[in-house]
């Protein structure tokens, strides 16, 4: 089936990029649950000649905490294999000499430790959840509106996600709010930004044509079942 | 000047619609301040043959409280002359048999006393200010996303406004947030919605060509200075 779907794939394929939430595990109370077959799939990929990286738009925790959770769920994953928006944002900020005002979840703040945040000349928002108060959004807005050339980075652009106590608004909703307030277009860092995928490819030293991105459970289970690796 | 700007205006003009904030007064601490010349302008208009109505996108107070403030500032204005989004929304809700989930400032809630709010099948948002918490916005979102045909009404679509302690995000920002979250287009009630202006014209029994809308201080002072009325 895989051969029919991707002609020549098995010859040119050199790397795999796996989404995490919804592919490896489902979020929920505590650590969430590993999806059936996903941990053996990761093991099979690691035992193959393929390079393997993981992608997540998780912006409520540092990669360290996030990876520790995945390890508790039984996955053989290390921090250097995981790509998330916050470190990507830090790289962009440093490259462009920008100093951020952060509106992010407390848990992810340590990712920004190395960044100068005095006299901010841009705003970075993540999935700040309860921190998306009227006051905090006003504060981010005022930073932007007072800049000669306002720059807004959004760590992802999700609309909403499900938690055990119901649906929750995601960062994309607040990105749209600030875009309208300041009449600007945010720069999205994270999935599905091409720049974000490119940074993963760069890390593997591969071309897009040599890489397979897996975004849903059915694909990963399919890969496992068909014993491609 | 007015004659040159609006040829034939003085012959066909039968009514005037005045914006309030920025035309009659500037908001600020307490009641704010009346703008110079605006109170005599209102008196002159009232003494003329012209019909006079007032428009506001104020959605933090009932018209009663709002008009009382204007009276304290020296204006001869009564509630029946003032058009604001909340009563217009109530009319729309009743006409369409809709039951709202309200995300509005507490001060404006009495305007919705006559509306059935059980098992809501639409959402109405106003300038809710501090009530635009993450939790309250999630709640409004969940109502919308669970409806077969989600309907969102926004009382105005302002981006931000100035208060004595700085700029504040306005309802339009949260309208955009919910529009993106639910992939819908809100129905705006209030300025600059044509439906809203039409309701004012209907009340006067006038056509648009017979009416002058005044949206800025300079116009109102200009009218006063040129003694058109």
Interface residues (C-beta under 8 A of the other chain):
Chain A: X128 X129 X130 X131 X132 X133 X134 X135 X137 X138 X141 X142 X145 X159 X160 X166 X167 X168 X169 X172 X173 X174 X176 X177 X178 X179 X180 X181 X183
Chain B: X129 X130 X131 X132 X133 X134 X135 X137 X138 X141 X142 X145 X159 X160 X166 X167 X168 X169 X172 X173 X174 X176 X177 X178 X179 X180 X181 X183
